[in-house]
Amino acid sequence: MNRMKTLTTTLGAALCLIIAAQTVWASDVRPNKRRGQVYYRMVCTECHVTATGKPIAPMDQTMDEWRQYLDTDKHDATGATNPSARFYMSRAYREEIKDSNKAAKKFLKLQDDQIYQDVRAFVISGAKDSDTPASCN
């Protein structure tokens, strides 16, 4: 009788742990590099071009340069635009440009952190010192 009670209690506790672990795992933001690529190419490169007129590509920076840029969240030090890089991956910004940008409209309902993680994964994986440097063509 005691063994059965102990076994039932142990199984119940294990089941609770499994459910809790699945809930935490399901709520984690998992980056989607493909979605980040689409967003970056259709939203970010709309404004960002080099002196040659070509879009700024992920392979124009190193992995550490991309991390530093995104971690410091400094988009524009001049004050000419919003100073936050995250702003340009926010729902508020997507809402502003949804009528003129298909990607912004398509991804409008995604959480801000999801788009941020997607773009981050794309640019870092496409940096010039990565295994898969990416252009914007």
N, C-alpha and C positions, 0 to 999 in steps of 0.2 A: 504494500500500500504506500509506504513512504517512498519507495523507488519510483512508483508511478507518479506520485505527486512531484517529486524532484525532476523527473523527466519532463513532465508537462510544464513545469515552471521554466526549466531550461529551454525547452522548445519555444515557449511563448516569448521569453526574453530574446532568443535568437531571431525570431520572426520580427519583433519590434525593431531590433537593430538593422535587419535587412531592409525593412520599410523605411526607416530613418535614413539609411545610406542611399537608397534609391531616390528619396525626395531631395536630398542634398545634391546628388549627382545630376538629377534632372533639372535643377534650378541653376546649375553652373552655366555660365556663358561660354559656349564652345565656339571658337572662331571658325568662320567659313571663308577661307582665302578666296574662293571663286566669287562670292558675293562682295568681298572687299575689293577685288579686282574690278568688278563691274562698277561699284560705287566710285572708286578712285578714278577710273578712266572716264566715267561719265559726269562726275561732279567736280572732283578736285582739279583735274586737268582742264576744266572749262576755263579757269582763270590763270592757272599756273603754267607759264611757259618760260623757256630759257631765252637768252638773248638772241638765239638763232631762230626763235619762233616755234620751237618744238616743245611739247609738253614735258614737264619735269617727270622723269621716270623713276621708279624705285631704284634702278641701278645707277642713278646719279649720286646716291649716298651709300655709305656703309651701313651695316646692320646697327652698329653702335650709334651712328649719327641719327638714324631713324628712331631708335629707342630714346635717345636724349631729346630729340625734337618732340616726340609724343609724350614723354614723361614730364618735361618741363611745361608742356601745354602753352607754348609761346608761338602763336601764329604770326602776329604782326607787331613788331616793336615800334613801328612808326605811328601807330594809332589811326592809320588810314582805313583799316578794316577792324573787325572784331579781333581782339588780341588773343583769343582762345582758339587753339586748334580744335578742341572738342566741340566748339560751337558749330563748326562746319560739318559735324557728324551728328548733330542734334535733330530731334524731331522739329524743333522750332525753325531751324534753318531749312530743313526739307519741306516744311509747310510753306515757307517763303518762296521757294523756287519750284514747287511741284507743277505749276502750270507750264513751265518752260523746260523742265528736266524730267525725262522719263524715269531715270533711276531714283530720283528723289520721290517721285510719286509712287513708284513700285514698292519702295522700302519705307514708306511713310509710317506704317504702324509698328515697325521694329523699335525695340528699346534703344535708347542712345548708346548704352554700353555695348550692345550687340554690334552695331555698325562700327563703333570705335575698335572693338576687338577684331572685327573682320578686316578693316582697313589696315590695322596694325599688323595682323598676320600676313597680309598681302605684301605690304611695303618691306617688311623685314625679310620675308622669304625671297623677295625679289631684289634685295640690295646687291650692290656690285661685288661684295665679298661673300655672298651666299652661294649655295650650290646651283641655284636657278635664277640668275639675274634676269630682271624683267624690264622690258621697254614699255612704251605706251602705244605701240602700233597694233 
